[in-house]
Amino acid sequence: MARLRLFAAIREAAGTTVAEVPGATVGEVIHAAIERFGPTFADQVPVCRVWVNGEPADDAHAVVDTDEVALLPPVSGG
C-alpha cells in the first residue's frame, strides 16, 4: 500500500494527515481514499495537485508500496 499524505483542507476532510491506501496507480490510490474518506474528501480531490515522492504525477502514474502520494490543495494567504 502506498502512503497517502494529506495537507490543508483535504487533510481536514479526511481527518488524518497520513493513511496507507491500496492501489497500483495514483488513480487507484485516490479512488480508494475517496471510498474510505467519503464525499467531503471527494469534493476536495479535483482541485488538488498530486505528487509522488516529491515529483508531480497524474492518475496513470504507477505506485509501489514504498511510494508516498501527496495531495496538495491550493493555498491562499495574504
C-alpha positions as CSV (number, residue, x, y, z in Angstrom):
1,M,0.0,0.0,0.0
2,A,1.2,3.5,-0.8
3,R,1.4,6.1,1.9
4,L,-1.0,8.9,1.2
5,R,-0.1,12.3,2.7
6,L,-2.8,14.9,3.0
7,F,-2.4,18.7,3.6
8,A,-4.7,21.7,4.5
9,A,-8.4,21.3,3.6
10,I,-8.2,17.8,2.3
11,R,-6.4,16.7,5.5
12,E,-9.3,18.2,7.4
13,A,-11.9,16.4,5.2
14,A,-10.1,13.1,5.8
15,G,-9.5,13.6,9.5
16,T,-5.9,12.5,9.2
17,T,-2.5,13.5,7.7
18,V,-1.3,10.1,6.6
19,A,-3.0,6.9,5.5
20,E,-1.9,3.6,4.0
21,V,-4.0,3.2,0.8
22,P,-4.0,0.3,-1.7
23,G,-3.6,0.9,-5.4
24,A,-1.2,0.2,-8.3
25,T,-1.6,3.7,-9.8
26,V,-2.2,7.2,-8.4
27,G,-5.7,7.0,-9.7
28,E,-6.4,3.8,-7.8
29,V,-4.9,5.2,-4.6
30,I,-7.1,8.3,-4.9
31,H,-10.2,6.2,-5.7
32,A,-9.6,4.0,-2.6
33,A,-9.1,7.1,-0.5
34,I,-12.4,8.6,-1.7
35,E,-14.2,5.3,-0.8
36,R,-12.6,5.4,2.7
37,F,-13.0,9.1,3.5
38,G,-16.3,9.9,1.8
39,P,-18.0,12.8,-0.2
40,T,-16.4,15.8,1.6
41,F,-13.0,14.4,0.8
42,A,-14.1,13.6,-2.8
43,D,-15.2,17.2,-3.3
44,Q,-11.6,18.4,-2.5
45,V,-9.7,16.0,-4.8
46,P,-10.4,17.8,-8.2
47,V,-8.6,21.0,-7.0
48,C,-5.6,19.2,-5.6
49,R,-2.2,18.8,-7.1
50,V,-0.8,15.2,-6.9
51,W,2.9,14.4,-6.2
52,V,4.6,11.1,-5.9
53,N,7.9,11.1,-3.9
54,G,8.2,14.8,-4.4
55,E,7.5,14.9,-8.1
56,P,4.3,15.9,-10.0
57,A,2.2,12.9,-11.1
58,D,-1.0,12.1,-12.9
59,D,-3.6,9.4,-12.3
60,A,-1.8,6.9,-14.6
61,H,1.5,7.1,-12.6
62,A,2.4,3.7,-11.2
63,V,3.0,3.4,-7.5
64,V,4.5,0.7,-5.3
65,D,4.3,0.1,-1.5
66,T,7.3,2.3,-0.7
67,D,5.9,5.4,-2.6
68,E,4.4,8.5,-1.0
69,V,1.5,10.1,-2.8
70,A,0.7,13.6,-1.6
71,L,-2.5,15.6,-2.2
72,L,-1.9,19.3,-2.0
73,P,-4.9,21.6,-2.3
74,P,-4.5,25.3,-3.4
75,V,-3.4,27.5,-0.6
76,S,-4.3,31.2,-0.2
77,G,-2.8,33.7,2.1
78,G,-2.3,37.4,2.4
